[in-house]
């Protein structure tokens, strides 16, 4: 039983790292600025929109799983990665002229700004100076509250329910 759990945890970790890795590679190589800046906004928005049906599907998987805790953790890692990469792509693309986000010049800057906003740290070294950027940052903050407040609670609750059901049988 312990061997099965360890193997399942390893598989889950490998899947999580692979999925987030694919997101990171796509973010690193796709043309998100220049003449095709709109592609970055489109890709980032598509990643964020895909979180809704993916969350529903993952909650169902957690509820039907023999290892709901692992399923919930894997889902939260993937969804967190999607949240970061989706907003980072939008920020990087929309700042093509450097007039929306002061201090955001590279893809790493975009990831950094997204993570500091997600964590509510906000060091102030990169700031939303344009109206469009302020609107997108406001949307991200609201999404962060929903994601952290609701998604984590839903996944933890689903894992607990599924865990109780599994231990009862």
Buried (B, 14 or more C-beta within 10 A) or exposed (E): EEEEEEEBBEEBBEBBEEBBEEBBEBBEEBEBBEEEBEBBBBBBBEBBEEBEEBBEEBBEBBBEBEBBBBBBBBBBBBBBBBBBBBBBBBBBBBBBEEEBBBBBEEBEBBBBBBBBBBEEEEEEEBBBBBEBBBEBBEEBBEBBEEBBEEBBEBBBBBBBEBBEEEEEE
